Amino acid sequence: MSMESFNEGLAGFNNDLWLYLIVPVIAILSLYFTIRSGAVQIRLLPDMLRAIVAKPVQERGRGKPVSSFQAFAISAAARIGTGNIVGVATAIALGGPGAIFWMWLMGTLVGAASFVEATLAQVYKVKDGPDYRGGPAYYMERGLGARWMGLLFAVVILVTFSAVFNSVQSNTIAGALGTSVQTAFGETPAWLAPVVGAVLVAFVAAVIFGGLHRIAHTAQLLVPFMVIIYVVLGVIVVVLNLDRVPGVLAMIVEHAFGLRELAGAGIGTAISQGVRRGMFSNEAGLGSAPNAAATATVTHPVKQGLVQTLGVYVDTLIVCSITAFIVLVSDPQYGENQGPTMTQRALEDNLGSWSLHVLTVVILLIAFTSVLGNYYYGESNIRFLSRRRGVMTGYRIAFLVIAFLGAIGSVQLVWTLADTTMAVMALVNLAAIAPLSTVAFRVLRDFTRQRKQGRDPVFTRDLLPDVRGIECWEPAERERETVRD
């Protein structure tokens, strides 16, 4: 069997796996979480906005805290990747404009799953020197008493994010710079990719060897900057085509439910592409973002659960939507081979060739911050597997080597393999948060009760005396003071 036929066979298997198992399971669980929580992802939107701008709290005897926004930025760094630009365009190319409607709907629905997993990450987080760590591996061990499950999850997320997605993002950086150089000078020199790989390794090493706080501060600076640049580009394109916006909105709804699409089985394709691409982008329910959520120092677990839910909205309803409108106001050509270049062509047609170079900068920032987010997900799970200092050093060196190899190699097969490993990761995480969601809902009721009393909610583990495995949240920590970040 040739490598090409193996890749095609694996891609077909992944399509069926996601379409018939992963997506339905996440959709059903998200609907259940939405009902049980009283649509927390919509009902508590004002609290999300309050929580993300709240000042961090300084706990007695501990170092400088990681704020809610910094934890949000780490997860957003990994969430907001090239899938927001290329993936959304591919969904439109294959599923038509109707795919965007289903992406929006699923993005809103899975906000409940994101809330549950992030809240659980906070409840079951552990102390790690002056910082906190946590995530699915930790709540599997502490909440379910299933360390084997945590070990499986930790290994799979290392393969998926620290190996596969790391190489994909570094390859994207080299490819984006190569395209920009070719546009400007007519050809891409052979030495460019190795040089890009070496420079990338140097910058990544400077950040990751500085520890969690340097990663958090870098993400805090870069994530808003890259999002603003991309949104401004999109808004300019939309303003230039303002007369087409009502028609685009009508087209999205019409293609999502139209009789013509129903007759041609197009609705199924639209649903499949919109839901799948949206999930790949926002990662809700997959178990990745909770690793970042656990790092925040907050007074109540629900606060960070709400902040991470807001992250799903920023990713899907803002960044992905900008891509959708850039493409759809530009009368795109649909088809399997159109997706990867639709966004670039739309920008060039509307703004000129200079916009391709700006997009290159955006892609560089997106891919670089994704590399940092991918690294941290691995670091958190490496510490779950082993506390030995040499293991962490070995992980960092291996991560940098993979980043360099990704910049100079081809990643088509590993990208296909990522679909499979991410599916395994999602199934393991969903199997854990389904039974543990009762803990998240009890914590939510406590948060709501305190808010109704006009208080700033504070959680301590004595409020859940029958729940095992909670290491932090000691009653003595009620006495806190707010500090400036």
Buried (B, 14 or more C-beta within 10 A) or exposed (E): EEEEEEBEEBBEBBEEBBBEEBBEBBBEBBBBBBEBBBBBBEEBBEBBEBBBEBBBBBBEEBEEBBBBBBBBBBBBBBBBBBBBBBBBBBBBBBBBBBBBBBBBBBBBBBBBBBBBBBBBBBBBBBEBEBBBBBBBBBBBBBBBEBEEBBBBBBBBBBBBBBBBBBBBBBBBBBBBBBBBBEBEEEEBEEEBBEBBBEEBBEBBBEBBEEEBBBBBBBBBEBBEEBBEBBBEBBEBBBEEBEEBBEEBBEBBEBBBEBEEBEEEEBBEBBBBBBBBBBBBBBBBBBBBBBBBBBBBBBBBBBBBBBBBBBBBBBBBBBBBBBBBBBBBBBEBEEEEEBBBBBBBBBBBEBBEEEBBBBBBBBBBBBBBBBBBBBBBBBBBBBBBBEEEEEEBEEBBEBBBEBBBBBBBBEBBBBBBBBBBBBBBBBBBBBBBBBEBBEBBBBBBEBBBEBBEEEEEBBBBBEBBEEBEBBBBBEEEBEEBEEBEB
